[in-house]
Amino acid sequence: MSTQMPKLPDALLSLNIRSSSEGRIEMIPTAISLVGAVILGLDIFAMVSVLIGSSGVMRKLMWIAVIWLLPIVGMGLYFLIGRSPADAHA
């Protein structure tokens, strides 16, 4: 009697480690997913920081739009120049 392993969905298989023709191990899809998740987490942190800040509504909306449209650059700009000194120490 042979036991067969259940088939995995193709979406799960695409994240597996692949071996290239030269024998190298590639983890490109997994690495890209991890970087994307980190950027998403930092952007959510930046947006929450905008929302709990003491700025006015229009300024908050502007910063959320910048962070949403330019995820890496917008987040960096907000933490470098967008936070008020009172919010930075809170």
C-alpha positions as CSV (number, residue, x, y, z in Angstrom):
1,M,0.0,0.0,0.0
2,S,1.3,3.4,-0.9
3,T,0.3,6.5,0.8
4,Q,0.0,9.6,-1.3
5,M,0.6,13.1,0.0
6,P,-2.2,15.5,-0.6
7,K,-1.7,18.0,-3.4
8,L,-0.8,21.5,-2.4
9,P,-2.4,24.5,-4.2
10,D,-0.2,26.1,-6.8
11,A,-0.1,29.4,-4.8
12,L,1.8,27.6,-2.0
13,L,4.2,25.9,-4.3
14,S,5.2,29.2,-5.9
15,L,6.7,30.3,-2.6
16,N,8.9,27.2,-2.2
17,I,12.6,27.4,-2.6
18,R,13.6,26.7,-6.2
19,S,16.9,25.3,-7.5
20,S,18.3,27.0,-10.6
21,S,20.1,25.2,-13.4
22,E,23.5,26.1,-11.9
23,G,22.6,24.4,-8.6
24,R,22.0,27.7,-6.7
25,I,19.1,27.9,-4.3
26,E,16.8,30.8,-5.0
27,M,14.3,32.3,-2.6
28,I,13.2,35.3,-4.6
29,P,9.4,35.1,-4.2
30,T,9.7,34.5,-0.5
31,A,12.2,37.4,0.0
32,I,10.1,39.7,-2.0
33,S,7.0,38.8,0.0
34,L,8.9,39.4,3.3
35,V,10.2,42.8,2.1
36,G,6.7,43.7,1.0
37,A,5.2,42.7,4.4
38,V,7.8,44.8,6.3
39,I,7.1,47.8,4.1
40,L,3.3,47.4,4.6
41,G,3.8,47.1,8.4
42,L,5.9,50.2,8.5
43,D,3.5,52.1,6.4
44,I,0.6,51.1,8.6
45,F,2.6,52.2,11.6
46,A,3.3,55.6,9.9
47,M,-0.4,56.1,9.1
48,V,-1.5,55.3,12.6
49,S,1.2,57.7,13.8
50,V,-0.3,60.4,11.5
51,L,-3.8,59.7,12.8
52,I,-2.9,59.9,16.5
53,G,-0.8,63.1,16.0
54,S,-1.9,66.5,17.0
55,S,-2.0,68.0,13.5
56,G,-5.1,69.3,11.7
57,V,-7.3,67.1,9.6
58,M,-6.1,68.4,6.2
59,R,-2.5,67.9,7.2
60,K,-3.3,64.3,8.3
61,L,-5.1,63.6,5.1
62,M,-2.2,65.0,3.1
63,W,0.4,62.8,4.9
64,I,-1.8,59.7,4.6
65,A,-2.1,60.3,0.9
66,V,1.7,60.8,0.5
67,I,2.4,57.6,2.5
68,W,-0.2,55.6,0.5
69,L,0.9,56.8,-2.9
70,L,4.7,56.6,-2.2
71,P,5.0,53.9,0.4
72,I,8.8,53.9,1.1
73,V,9.5,57.6,0.3
74,G,6.3,58.9,2.0
75,M,7.0,57.0,5.2
76,G,10.5,58.3,5.3
77,L,9.5,61.8,4.6
78,Y,6.9,61.7,7.3
79,F,9.2,60.5,10.0
80,L,12.0,62.9,8.9
81,I,10.1,66.1,8.3
82,G,6.4,65.6,8.9
83,R,6.1,64.9,12.6
84,S,5.8,67.8,14.9
85,P,8.3,68.0,17.8
86,A,5.4,67.3,20.3
87,D,4.4,64.1,18.4
88,A,8.0,62.9,18.0
89,H,8.4,62.8,21.8
90,A,5.0,61.3,22.7
